[in-house]
Amino acid sequence: MKKAIFPILPIVLSVAFTAASAYTLRGSVTDKSDSSPIHATVKLLKRGKSAETDRSGAFVIQEDDEVALQSSRNAVGHFSILNGILNFTQGSSAPVQVKVFDMKGGLVLTKTLQGSGSIDLASLIRASGNFVAEIQLGSAHEKVRFSSYGKTFGAMGSVEKPALYKEGDDGDTLRVVAADYDTLFVPLSNLDTTVNLKLDKVVVEQTYAFGYAMGNAPTPSKGCGKENKLKDNFTFTGGGIEHEIYLTLPENYDKDKPYRLVFGMHYMGGSAKNVATREAYYGLRNQKGAKENTIFVAPHGYTDENGKENPWRCGDDKDHIFFDEFLTYLNDNLCVDTSRVFSVGFSFGAMFSNSLAQDFQHRLRGVVVFATMDQVIYLPKNKGLPIAWMGTVGMDDPLCTPKLGRSARDRILKNNGKPDADGNFTDARNEKAEEYSGTGNHVCYDYKTVDPRFPVKWCTFNGEHAYNASDDGKVWTTPTAWEFITQF
């Protein structure tokens, strides 16, 4: 079971002026029970800025160039504020009016300067922190936020074309990721603030430091006990992108029973609707017991807001952010066994599932990939943790070739070996798998040197690009995948 995180946020003071986009966000991530610091990665999702907590659990995310104004063509002067010192230049000796406000909107300093020069605003204010400076030269003016320890640059525009200060939406969402804890999303209306995040330890039924024992008792999600209000077709926005979702609940869904959760990721030219309806989640929904004991869900992927070249993103982590947010949403609204979550896909859907296997080992029990490879997909750095993995490949597949499939498999084997004396997972890539050699039916090989909690199955067959390979007219890929998923 994942650990819950409860944010403790300070009261946000209202400001009497429109804030610019500068900010200094500080905070800490600690354990709720004994205040020990937690190593975590914090990220502002809209701005893309991130930081790692230090040994004390503290972090700072700061936009140093707090307002980076562009000089207009008709600029009549330039200024910079560095560590509270205002430097200003102009082509005349006209007066420069300077007003400084504190973060409550109160006027703390007024100065009239001549020509060009510099002045230490911080020493005159006699305080440290964030302020707003209003700088006026004739009818041209700028209004920017600065800090006594940051820097700001700008240009004062002419009367004909005044340069306006940069206005920004200070709102954002802070994502906090820590190993063995639930991912936390904290909406922030003001980034000039301090957030102290407390992570609550929960005892989980695990035999080892990482990974559940085979046959472990279900770990119920926060949605257990809630009446289901989700429809079988809806939209969900995650990673800044709206996705269409198809949801198939077990027959006679019981809000108090934790269910296995299986994602069906569609391929290029496919869709979430097809996966959920025509393809029955690659046939898994029709396997024995599936309709009674498994929640199936199919999200629709988008390359970007305008492109449709690939179903899943290749250049950034927005689909991973979506998956993280959406899985949390499902856990919060349905009764999910959080220790038995799987992702299954074919072709591009397999590539996305394999991509998730690199950095979601803490949330996914395993993946099944029908024809996959490590190319043309966003592939994060592997966290070095094991995950259950099953892959299939046709020996004549011209797209996701056996060589590319083996490369994807070997990424997993590197972390799935049996633990050594110190508990570190070892490399199982030296074990050679038996493969289809041109005679008989398909060959599935179960690796012997991997940790039994993280099995790896490699299936090869006489054929090309397919998820529903068959022997003598009988499909074997789907029941083999279902057997792999249900062994835990």
N, C-alpha and C positions, 0 to 999 in steps of 0.2 A: 504494500500500500504506500502511496506517496504521502509526503508530509505536507501539511497545510501551512500556508503562509498568511499571516494577518498583518496588513499594513497599518502603521500608526502615523497619521499625517498631522502636521501642525495646521492651525487656522490660517487661511490665506487672507491677508489684509487687502482691502479694496484700495485702488489707486485712483487719484483724481484726474489722471491724464491717460492718454492712449499709450500703452507700452510699446517699445520697439522690440526687435527680436533678440536682443542680448539677454543672456542669462548665466547664472551660476547655480547649478543644481548639485547639492551635496546630500549625502546620506550614509546610512550604514545598514549592513545586513548581518544580523546576529541570531543566535539560537534563543528561542523563547524560554527554554527551561533553565539554562545556566549562563546565558549571555555570552557564550563563546562565539567568536567571529566565524562567519561562513564565507568560503570562497565562492564568489558568484560573478556572473557577467551581467551587467546592466546596460540597457540600450534604449534610447529614445527612437521609437519606430519610425516616426515621420521624418525626423531630422537625420536619422542614421548614425548619430553619435553614440559611442559606447565606451565603457570603462570596466576595468576589473577591480574588484575590491582588494584592498591591501591586507596586510597581516592582522590589522585590527578590525577588518570588516568594513572599513570606510571607503567611499568612492567620491569622486568629483567629476561632473561633466560640465564643461565650461566652453562657451563660444568666445574665444579670446578676442578675435576681431569682431567685437560685439555688434557693430553696425558698419559694414563695409560699403560706404556710399560710393556711387560712381560719379565722377566729375562730369558736369554737363559741358557742352561745347562752349557755352557762354559763361563759364565759371569766372567769377571775379575774385575768388580767394579760396585758399585751402587751409585745412586745420587737421590736427591730430591730437588725441588725448592719450598719453602713455603714462600709466601709473599715477594718474591724477594731475599730470602736467599738461596744460593746454599750449600747443604751439600753433601760431596762426600767421599766414602770409597773405598779402594782397598787393595790388599794383597801385595803391594810393594810400593816403594817410587818413582815410575816413574812419570814423569811430566804429568800434566793434562792441556790440552790447552782449553781455554774457549773463545769463541767469541759471542758477543751479537749484534743482528741486531734489528733496529726498524721496524715498520710495512710498511715502504716504501722501506725496503731492505738495508738501510744504516747501516754501521758498527758503533756501538756506544761504544763498549768496547772490549778490548783484554786483556786477563790475562793468565799467565802461573803459575800453582799451583803445589805443590809437595805433594806426599803421600795422606793423608786423612785429612779432615778438613771442614771448612765452610767459606763462604765469602758473604757479603751483596751486591749483585749485584745491588739492587734497589738504595742503597745509592750512589754507584759509578756512576750509570746512571743518578741519580738526576732527575728522571721523573717517573710518574705513568702511568700505562696502560699495553698494551700487547707487548711482545717482543719475539724474537726467539733466543734461545741459542744453539750454536753448541759446543758440548763437545767431545773432542778427547783424547783417551788414546792409544798411539801407533797407530796401524792401525784400531782400533775399534773406532767408533764414533757414536754419537747420535745427532740429530737435532730436537729440540722440541720447541713448543711455550709455553710460560708461561706468567703470569701476575704478577704485583707487589703486587697483593692482592689475588692471587690464589695459587694453589699448583700443582706440577707435580712430578711424580716418574718415574724412569727408571733404566735400567741396561746397562752397557757397555760390549759388547760381546768380545770374544777372537778373535785373528787373523783368526783362522780357521772358525769361525762362527760369524761374526759381527752381532750385533743387530741393525736393521734398525729402524728408527723412523717411527711412525705410520702416514701413509698418509691417508687422508680422503677427500671425496667430500664435500666441504663446502656448496654446494648448498642445499636448502631445500625450502619448502613452508610454510609460516606462515598463519595459519587460525585464524581469529578473529571472535568470536561469542558474540553478545550482544543482549539482549532482545529488540525486536521491531525494529531491524535493520537487513539489509541483511547480511548474512555471507560473510566475505571478505577473499579472498585468495591472498596473496602477495608472488610472487616468489622472493627468495633471492639467489643471487649468492655468497654472502659473509655474514657470520653470525656475524662478528666483525663489527657491524654497529649500527646505530640508526634509527629507523623508527618512524615517527610522523604521526599517522593516524587520519584523520578528518572525523567525521560522519556527514553527511548532513541531517538535519531534513526536513521531507516532511510531509505536512499536509495530513492526511488520513481521509477518510469518515468513522469514527467510532463513535458510540454513547457512547461507554463505554471505560474505560481505557484499557481493553483487550477484544478482540472479536468483530466481525462485527455484526451489527444489522441484523435481518432477512430481506431479500429482499434488501440488500445494493446494491448500484450501483457497476458495475464491477471495479476492480482495474487493469489497464493494466500493463503488464510487459514491460521490456526494449526492448523486441523483437517486440513489436507492431510497425508496419510501415516498418519492414524489409521483404524483399522477402525471402520466405522459401528456404533454401538450404539443409535441412536435408532429407536423404533418408528414406525409410520405413524400412530398415534394415541396421544397422551400429554398430560399436563398440565404447564404451566410457570407458576410464580409470578413475576410481575414487577410492579413498582410497588405491591407489597403485595396484588395480586389474582391468584387462580389462573385461568388461561386454558386452555381445551381447545385442543389443537393437532392439525391434520391435516397430515401431511408426505407428499409424493409425490416419491420420488427418481427420477433417470433410470434407464432400463432399462440393466442391466449397469453400475451405478454403479462408478466407478473412484476409489478413495481418493486417488490421486495426480494426478487431473485437476481443475483448478479449474472449477467450473460456474457459469453464470449463476444468480442467485437471484431468484425472483419471488414476492412476497406477494400473496395474493388476499384482499381485505378485504370481508366480507359486508355486506349492506344490512339495513335494518330489516325484521324478519320473516324474514330469512334466517338462515343459520348457517354456521359453518366447515365442517361436514360436507357441507352442500349445495354450497358453493363447490368443495370438493375432489372430490366424487363426481358428483352429478347435473349440476352446471354445468361441471365440468372446468376450473375456474379461468377462468370466463367464456369458455370455449372455447379458451383459449390452449394448454392441454395437448395439444389435438388438432391443432395447427398443425404444419407441416412442420419436422421436426428437433427439436421441443420435447421429445419423450419421450426423446431421446438426449442432449440437451445442456443441460437446465435442471432445477434443483431448484425445486419449487413447494411453498409452505407456506400454510396458511390458519389463522389464529388466530381464536378466538371472543371477541367483545368483550362487556363488561358495563358498564352505566351506573354502578352502584355495587353495594355488597354486597347491597342489598335491591331496588333498582329495576330494571325491565326496559323502561323507556320508550324508551330509545335504545340501539342496540347499541354505540356508542362514547361515551366520556365527554364532557361538555360544560363542566363547571365547574372542572376541574383538569387537571394534566399527567400523571396516573397512567398513561394509555395511552401517552404519549410515553416515560415511564420504562420501561414494559413493553417497548415496541418496542426501545429502546436495549439493555436487558438481554437480550432474547430474540435480537436480531440478533447480539450478542456471543456468546451461547451457541451459536447455529448456526455461527458462524465458528470457534468453538473445537472443535466436534465434527464438522463436515463440511468437505469440501474446496470452499470457496466462492471464486469470483472476486470479491473485495471491491470491484472497480472496476465491477462490473455487477450491482448490486442494484436492484430495481424494486418499486414498490408499485402495485397495480391494484385498482380498486374501482368499484362502482356505487352511486349514490345516497348513503346514509350511509357506505358503504365508500369511495366517491369523496371524500366530505367529509373522512374520516379521512386518506386518502392525500394529499389536498391540504393538510391540516393539517400532516402530516409534511414536506411539501415546503417549509414555511416555515422549519424549523430543523434539518433533517437533510440539508442539501445536502452535508455532508462524508461522509455514509454512503450516501446514495441517489444513483444515477446519474440516475434519472428516475421519473416517475409517469405513469400513464394513468388518467384520471378520466372515467367514463361518467356524465354528469349530476351535476354538483357545484355547490356554492355555499359561501359563506363564513359561513353562519349556522348556528345550532343545533349548534355544535361548538366544542370548545376550539381556539382559534386563537392560537398564540404569536406574539410579535413576529418579523417576518421578519428573518433575519440579514443580508439584503442580498446574498446570494450566489446565483448562477444555478443552475438545475437544468433538465434536460430535462423537457418537459411536453407531454402530449397530452390534449385535452379534447373531448368530444362533447356535444351538446345537441339535443333535439328542439325545433323552433320553436313547438310547441304544448304544451310541457311545463308543466303548471300548478304543479308542485312546485319543481323546480330550473329556474327559468325561464331563457331566454336572457340576460336582464339580469343575473341572479345568476351565471350561468356566465361571462359576460364580466368581471364584477368579480373572480372568482377568477383568471381568465386574466391580467388586467391586473396583479395582484399579482406574477405571475411575470415578465411582460414588463418591469416596472420595473427588474429586475436582469439581464435576459438580453441586453441590447444589446451590440454589438461593443465591445471595450475601446478606450478612448481612448489618446492618446499616452502617458499615465502608467500605463496598464494597468488603469484603473478601468472596471468594466462600466457601460454607459450604459443609458438608458431607451429602450425600444423601443415604448412605448405609442402613439406618434403614427402608427405604421403601421396603416392600416385594412384589416381582413381582409375578403375576399369571403365572403358567406354565402348560404345557400339562400334563394331569392327567390320560390319558389312554382311553379317549372317545372323539369322534368327530375329528375335524381336528387340525391343528397346532394352537398354541397360540402365539400371539405377544403382548408384554406388553410395553407400553410407560410410562416411569417414570414421575410422577406428581410433584415431589419435586425438580427437576433439573431446572437450568436456561434455559428458552425456547430457548436461542441462542445456547445451547449445549445439544440437545436432546439425550436421551439414549433409544434405543429400544432393547428389549430382546425377541428373538423368540425361542420357543422350539417345538419339533415335535416328532412324533412316527417314529423313524428310527435310522440309525447308522451314519457312517462317510460320509457325502455328502454335496455338495454345491447346488445341484439342487433338493432339496426335493420337493415332489409334494403331492397334495391332489386329489384323484380320477383321477390320471394321468395328472394333470395340475400343472406345476411347479409354485410355489408361491414365492420362495426365491428371484429369480432375479427381478421380478417386484416390490417386496417389497423393495429390496435394491435400485432400481432405484428411487422409490418414496422418499426414505429417502435422497438420494443424491441430488435430484432436488428440495427439499423443500426450499433450502437456496436462 
